[in-house]
């Protein structure tokens, strides 16, 4: 861990990872591993493209291919409203209610719901362990599980795994059985790949596609029709990620949240939670 202050981690280890899961997970997502969590959640969403039934549903709505920026903003804002304020808060409950409203109009199997929950638990955790300045500790891992178990319960998802090992087994087994290429997945990936450009310097925007493809696993590249980036690109991207982790290990702990809620590119004047998602209405000041 180099010389980074360990006081925050020591504090988290004094908490109950089940009872205090919201505080622990919020600390992980907004302070200890802000960049890693956000990118990990993005990668989790990409993995759903590899499941044909989910890809076909996402493509059929037109939200991701025709209103890509807004769809990305809506998803991120809903997730971080719940993470930042907590699922039991007024805004957190509003976020859960909005998620249920959005999803209940579609026929989604219980298996697909469980799989999506598993992606949010496992994919960011694996990403943090691989690219973070330190791996997650057992308290942080358990708190992540408990947060998404509670979210699943509030969304009436049944037979939710009880622990991280169960989520990991569910994800790996479901992907081994269902992962496969579809035209819908290719279209979804083509539409969303460009979002990475906004995170890069102007001179590097042309590399957004290869950078995004480098972050995908080989099996997901096949499912979404993404090419394998050239070896120099893969080496460069992975080297930069390792350098970033090293630099983070020497920095002082973050004192401000990684993501500040209130506005987004699609909502420059603010938003209400109830407006996020399809047919959410015109933006208005956040409450």
N, C-alpha and C positions, 0 to 999 in steps of 0.2 A: 504493500500500500504506500510505499515511499514515505514522504513526510506529511501527507495530507492529514489534517486534523480528524481524529477518530471519535470525537466527542459525540457526534450525531449518531454514529453506529452504536456506540456504547449505550446511548439513551434508548435507541430502538430495541436493544436487547433486554432492557428492563421492562418493556411493555409485554402485554399478553397478545401474541400474534393472532388469536381468534377474536378476543373481545375488542382489541384495539386495532383491528386490521385496517380500518379506514385511515387512521392517522399514519400507520406505517406505510401503507401503499401510496398515500398522497405524498409522503416524504420521498419515497423512491421515485415517483413519477415527476415530481415538480422540483426536487432539490438534489438528490443524490445522483440520479440518472435521467435527467430531463431529455437530453438529445437521444439517448439510447432508447428510452421508453417510447418517445414519439415515433422514432423510426421503426422500432419493433412493432408497434401497433399498426403502422402502415404496411409492414411486411406481413403481418398477420392477416390484414385485409386482402392483400394480394394472393395469399394462399387459397382463399375461398374461390378465386377464379379457376383453380384446378379441379374443383368439383363440378362436373357438368350441370347438375340440376341447379346449383347456386349460380353458376355463370349464366345459364340461360335466363334465370329470373332477373338477375341484375341487368342483363342486356335488354330484356324485354321492356323494362320501365323507361329506358331512354335517358334516365337521370345521369348516368355515368358517361355516356357517349355524347350527349347533347348539352348537358349542363355540368360539365366535369368539375370546374372550379367550385361551383356552389355545392355540388354533392360532396366533395372533399371537405369543404368548410363545415357543412352541416354535420357530417360524421365526426370530425375532430372536435367540434364544439360540444356536441352532445356527450361524447366520451369524457371530455375534460370538465364539463359542468358536473358530472357525476363524481369524477375522481376528486376534483378540487373541493366541492362543497359536501360530498358524502351522499351516499344513497338514501340516508334517512332524513336529509335536510329538505327544505321546501323546494329548492332548485333541483336537488337530486331526484326527488320524487316526480317533479315536473319532467325531468329528462327521461325517466323510466316510462312515465305515462306516454310521452311523445314517441318513444321507441315502440311501445306496444301499439299505438295508433298506426304507426307507419307499417309495421310488420303484419298486423292482423288482417289487412286487406288481401294478403297473399296466402296461398296454400304452401306452407313450409313444414317439412317433416320434423318430428322431434329429434331424429338423428342429426339432421342438418343444424338445428339449433344447438345441440350439444357439441357438434363439431366446431361451430363458430366460437362458442365459449372456450373450447380447448385451444383454439388458435390464439385468443387473447391472453390466455394463461401461459402457454408453452412457448410460442414464438418470441415474444419480447423477453422472456426469461432466458432462453437460449442465446438470444442476441446480446443481452447484457453480459451474460457469462463469457461470451466470446469476445466482445469488443469493449466492455466497460473497464474503468480503472481498477475495479475489483469485482469479483463475482458476488452475486446476491448471497446473503447469509440465510440461515434456515428460517429466522423470523420473517424476513422480507419475502421469502418464497411462500411461506404459509399464508402470510397476509394477502399476497396476490391471489392465491387460491380462494381464500375466504371472501375477498371482494367479488370475484366473478361467480362464486357459488351463490352469494346473496343476490347479485344481479340476475342470475338465472332463475332463482326462486321468485323474484319480483316479476319476471317475465313468464312465469308459469311453465318453466322448462322442467321436465321430469327426469329422474334417474341421473342426477348430476354426480360426477365423480367426487369422492370424498377427500382426495388428496392429490398432490402434484403428480405422483406416479400414475394415478388413475387417469388424469387428464393427458399425460404424455402417451400412455398406452392407447387411449381413445384416438388421439390425433394421428399417431403413426399407423394404427390399424385401419382407420377410416381412409387415410390417404392411400395406403397400399391397395385398398380394395376399390377406391373410386376415382383416384386421380386419372385424368385423361384429357387429351387435346380436344378442343372444340373451336368452332369459328367464333362463338360468342366470347370465349376466353381471349382469343387473339384480339378481337375488337376492343374489349375492355382494357387490355394491357396497352394497346396502341393509344387509346384515349388518355389513359392516366400516366403513362410513362413521362410525358412532357412536364408533369407537375414537379419533377425533380429539378427542372431547369431553374425554377424560382429559388432554389437553395444554393445555386452555384454562381460564381462570379460571371460577369458578362462574357469574358473571353472563353469561359469553359462551358457555356450553355450548350454548345454543340455536342458535348460529351454526355449530356443528361441521359440519353438512351443507353449507351454502353455502361454508364455508372449504375443505372437502375438495374440493368440486366446482370451486372456483376453481383449485386446483392441478393439475387434469386438463387435458390438451390437448383442443381441440374434437373431434378424431377419437375420442378415448377416451370423452368424454362421450356421444357418439352410441352407441358400442358398448355402454356399460354403462347406457344409459338415464338418464343424469344430466342435470338441467336446467342451462342456462347461468345462473350467478348474476347477480343484478342488477348493473348497472354500478357503483353505489356500493360494493357489497361487493367487487367485483373490484379497484376502485381502492384501497380501504382495505387489503385483504390485500397487494396488491403494494407499496403504500407502506410498510407495516410491515416487509415483508421487506427492502426497500431500506434503511430506517432501521436495521434490525438489522445489515445488512452494514457500514454506516458505523460503527456502534458497535463492531463486532468489530475493525475496522481500527485502532481506538485502544486496544484492550485489550492487556494483557500476554499472552504466549503461555500456553496452558493447560499446567499441570504435572501434573494428574491426568487419567486417562482419562475420556472423555465418558460411557462406560457401564461400570459396575462389575458384573462377573459374580458369580454366586453365588445370587441370589434373583430372583424376579419375582412379579407379582401371582398367577400360577397356582402358584407354588412358593415360598411364604413361608418354608418351612423348608429350602430348598435343593433341589438336584436332582443327578442324575448324567446325563452326556451320553446314556447308553444309554436313559434314561427319556423323553427328549424325543420328541415326535411321537405319532401314534396308538398306543393300547395300550401306552403307555410305563410304565404302572404307577404306583403311589402315590409322591408326592414323598418324598425322603429327603435327608439332608444331602449337600451337594456335596463331592466329593473334593478 
